[in-house]
Amino acid sequence: MRRLLTTAVLLFVLIVPAFAQQGKVAPKPLFRDPIHDGAADPTLIWNRALKQWWMFYTNRRADQATDDPKDVSWFHGTRIGIATSVDNGATWKYKGIANIPYGNAETTHWAPEIIDDGKLYHMYLSIVPGIFKDWNAPRDIIQLTSPDLVHWTFVSKLDLASERVIDPTVFPVGDGTWRLWYKDERDESLIHSADSSDLSHWKPMGRALTDRHSEGPKVFRFHGTDWMIVDSWDGLGVYSSTDLADWKRQPENILATPGAMPTDRGIGHHCDVIVSGDRAFIFYFTHQNGRDLDPRLSHSEGRTVLQVAELHIKDGKLTADRDTPTRVFLKPGSSFGAE
């Protein structure tokens, strides 16, 4: 009997933690901003001090949209929102807005990218100098640093390919070099890259992709392959590479077919990916449309929510099934899969 009990205890000790690391089923939507209802462009980072996952996101002023479809001022004047998770990324709670010491009350903040070098957090942030009713405005990418994800210090405005650049993502390419990919709107909205040895001074390297009208690149390593996902406005385009320089596009976009679950019936947009051990999770946003429109809300079609799905590799291609319940477990400290 004692041997049976010992065996049972051992099995419990082994099985329960392994099952727990499959995670909790994430809700749909994963997160909805309580202020402007326009959450988009998420980026996730592990808070070392608090031992929590934090998510920074663009918060478009969807509740202030006008009846004029040409008036895009509500996309501007935005502040970066923050949500936090204490259950390994399965559920999220609104925390507030990021304290970005740059510009004035009308300065637009878009599409943050945050990485951790082990000492400091580095934020790369798209900036528009004001509120505009159309898309004709200069755009820059700035760098800020923080010791704690709360107190940020402006470092510099990046000297990149043009004065119309947005949507940065950063990834190590080896030998102490970092590479930044971004959208250059002056060059047919193509994805460009730049290299740096110190995360602050960047040398533009020219076009990274030749497919037009892509934005929101995200680069990560998963199961030994380097991947780039871009927002193609027809789902998310997927590329793979063996050297982080030459990219091969897979034929099928992911999250291009509307899902069947409430709030997730639009195509997937601008994402982040967190690689956690041998698993990877894609965090993306969707517009509300069709059966998800809420007549009680003004301009319901402009409102966006954040969602999550697990990524898989099948026959060498990246896939995501948004209709299967997603059990999310982000290991502490896991990031873009560079390890």
Secondary structure, DSSP 8 states (H G I E B T S, - for coil): -HHHHHHHHHHHHHHHHHHHTT-EE--SSSB--SSSSBEEEEEEEEETTTTEEEEEEEE--GGG--S-TT--GGGSS---EEEEESSTTSS-EEEEE----SS-TT-EEEEEEEEE-SS-EEEEEEEESS--SSS-S-BEEEEEEESSSSS-EEEEE---S-SBEEEEEEEEEETTEEEEEEEETTTTTEEEEEEESSSSS-EEEEES---SS-EEEEEEEETTEEEEEEE-SSSEEEEEESSSSS-EE-SS-BS-S--SSTT--S--EEEEEEEETTEEEEEEEEE--GGG--TTSTTGGG-EEEEEEEEEEETTEEEE-TTS--EE---TT--SS--
